[in-house]
Amino acid sequence: MPITIFDTKGIPATRRERIETAVVAAGRNVTSPHEAWIAADPFRGGFKVLLTGPHGFERSVSFVLDEEPGVITAHIRAALDD
C-alpha cells in the first residue's frame, strides 16, 4: 500500500515531482496506510518529510534540497522500518 502525500509546501516545482516520486517509491511495500507531508526547511537549506501511520507512528526525516532520489527512498524506507 503506497504512501499518500497530503501536501508539499515550499519546494520548487522543478524538484517537487522527483521528491514525491522517491517518497511514494519508499512506501511500496508497507502493509498499512501511511501519509506524508513534505515541506521546505529554510533553516537547513533543504526539506523535511513527516511520515505518519497507524498506532501513533510518526517520523520526520530531513534532506538537502538536491538529494538524489535513491537516497531519499532509502532514508524513508529506513524510517518506516524503525
C-alpha positions in Angstrom: 0.0 0.0 0.0 1.6 3.3 -1.1 2.3 6.3 1.0 -0.2 9.1 0.4 1.3 12.5 0.1 -1.1 15.1 1.5 0.8 18.3 1.0 4.1 19.7 -0.4 4.9 23.2 0.6 7.8 25.5 -0.3 9.5 23.1 -2.7 10.4 24.4 -6.2 8.2 22.8 -8.9 11.3 21.6 -10.7 12.2 19.4 -7.7 8.8 18.6 -6.3 8.0 15.7 -8.7 11.2 13.7 -8.1 10.9 14.2 -4.4 7.3 13.0 -4.3 8.1 10.0 -6.6 11.0 9.0 -4.3 8.8 9.2 -1.2 6.0 7.1 -2.8 8.5 4.5 -4.0 9.7 4.1 -0.4 6.3 3.0 0.7 5.5 0.5 -2.0 6.0 -2.5 0.4 4.3 -1.1 3.6 1.4 -3.2 4.7 -0.8 -0.5 6.2 -1.6 3.0 5.1 0.9 5.8 5.7 0.8 9.5 5.0 3.5 12.1 4.2 3.8 15.8 4.3 6.7 17.4 2.6 7.8 20.9 3.5 10.8 23.2 2.8 13.2 23.6 5.7 14.7 27.1 5.1 16.9 27.0 8.3 18.8 24.0 7.0 18.5 24.7 3.3 16.6 21.6 2.4 13.3 19.9 3.1 11.6 17.6 5.7 9.3 14.7 5.2 6.9 14.0 8.0 5.6 10.4 8.0 2.5 9.2 9.9 0.8 5.9 10.1 -1.2 3.5 12.3 -0.7 3.1 16.0 0.8 6.6 16.5 3.6 6.1 14.0 5.3 9.4 13.4 8.8 10.1 11.9 10.5 13.2 10.5 13.4 12.9 8.0 15.4 15.8 6.8 17.2 16.1 3.4 19.2 18.7 1.5 17.3 20.1 -1.4 19.4 18.5 -4.2 19.4 15.0 -2.6 19.4 12.1 -5.0 16.0 10.3 -5.3 17.6 6.9 -4.4 18.9 8.4 -1.1 15.5 9.8 -0.3 13.9 6.5 -0.9 16.4 4.6 1.2 16.1 7.0 4.2 12.3 6.9 4.1 12.3 3.1 4.0 14.7 3.1 7.0 12.3 5.4 8.9 9.3 3.2 8.0 11.2 0.1 9.3 12.1 1.8 12.5 
